[in-house]
Amino acid sequence: MTTTLTAPELSSMDRCDRCGAQAYVRVVLTGGTDLQFCGHHWSRHEEALRPQAEHIVDETHRLAEAPVSGE
């Protein structure tokens, strides 16, 4: 079995539409509206947005990853 690692869709340049923190969730609504959220604001608005979403990229699991050491 071959395991392929894929790069995250969201980068450190993507920002939460509510507060400007790094976005870890992208929600595409019907009609193409694209919203981005930090983990905090996604958890706050997920229940209302999930039924309206056409596509959701949820990378909040990256918040729990250990930082990469530069040494």
C-alpha positions as CSV (number, residue, x, y, z in Angstrom):
1,M,0.0,0.0,0.0
2,T,1.3,3.4,-0.9
3,T,0.6,6.3,1.4
4,T,0.5,9.8,-0.2
5,L,0.7,12.9,1.9
6,T,-1.3,15.8,0.6
7,A,-0.6,19.4,1.5
8,P,-3.3,21.3,3.4
9,E,-5.7,23.3,1.2
10,L,-5.5,26.3,3.6
11,S,-2.2,28.1,4.2
12,S,-1.0,30.5,6.9
13,M,-1.9,33.3,4.5
14,D,-5.7,32.3,4.7
15,R,-7.4,34.4,7.4
16,C,-10.7,34.1,9.3
17,D,-13.4,36.4,7.9
18,R,-14.5,37.2,11.5
19,C,-11.3,38.0,13.4
20,G,-8.3,37.8,11.0
21,A,-6.6,34.8,12.8
22,Q,-5.3,31.9,10.6
23,A,-8.2,30.1,8.9
24,Y,-8.5,26.3,9.3
25,V,-11.9,25.9,7.8
26,R,-13.2,27.0,4.4
27,V,-16.9,26.8,3.7
28,V,-18.3,27.2,0.2
29,L,-22.0,28.0,0.2
30,T,-24.5,27.3,-2.5
31,G,-24.0,30.0,-5.1
32,G,-20.2,30.1,-4.6
33,T,-19.8,32.3,-1.6
34,D,-16.5,31.4,0.1
35,L,-16.1,31.9,3.9
36,Q,-13.0,31.1,6.0
37,F,-12.9,30.6,9.8
38,C,-10.5,30.1,12.6
39,G,-11.2,27.1,14.8
40,H,-13.0,29.2,17.4
41,H,-15.4,30.9,15.0
42,W,-16.0,27.7,13.1
43,S,-17.1,25.9,16.2
44,R,-19.3,28.9,17.0
45,H,-21.1,29.0,13.6
46,E,-20.8,25.4,12.4
47,E,-24.3,24.3,13.3
48,A,-25.9,27.1,11.3
49,L,-23.5,26.9,8.3
50,R,-23.2,23.1,7.8
51,P,-26.8,22.7,6.3
52,Q,-26.1,25.5,3.8
53,A,-22.7,24.4,2.8
54,E,-21.9,22.9,-0.6
55,H,-18.4,22.1,0.3
56,I,-16.4,22.2,3.6
57,V,-12.6,22.0,4.0
58,D,-12.0,21.4,7.7
59,E,-8.3,21.4,8.7
60,T,-8.9,22.0,12.5
61,H,-7.0,18.7,13.2
62,R,-3.8,20.7,12.3
63,L,-4.3,22.7,15.5
64,A,-3.4,19.7,17.5
65,E,-0.2,18.8,15.6
66,A,3.1,19.2,17.2
67,P,5.2,22.1,16.0
68,V,8.1,21.3,13.7
69,S,11.4,21.9,15.4
70,G,13.9,24.1,13.4
71,E,16.9,22.5,15.1
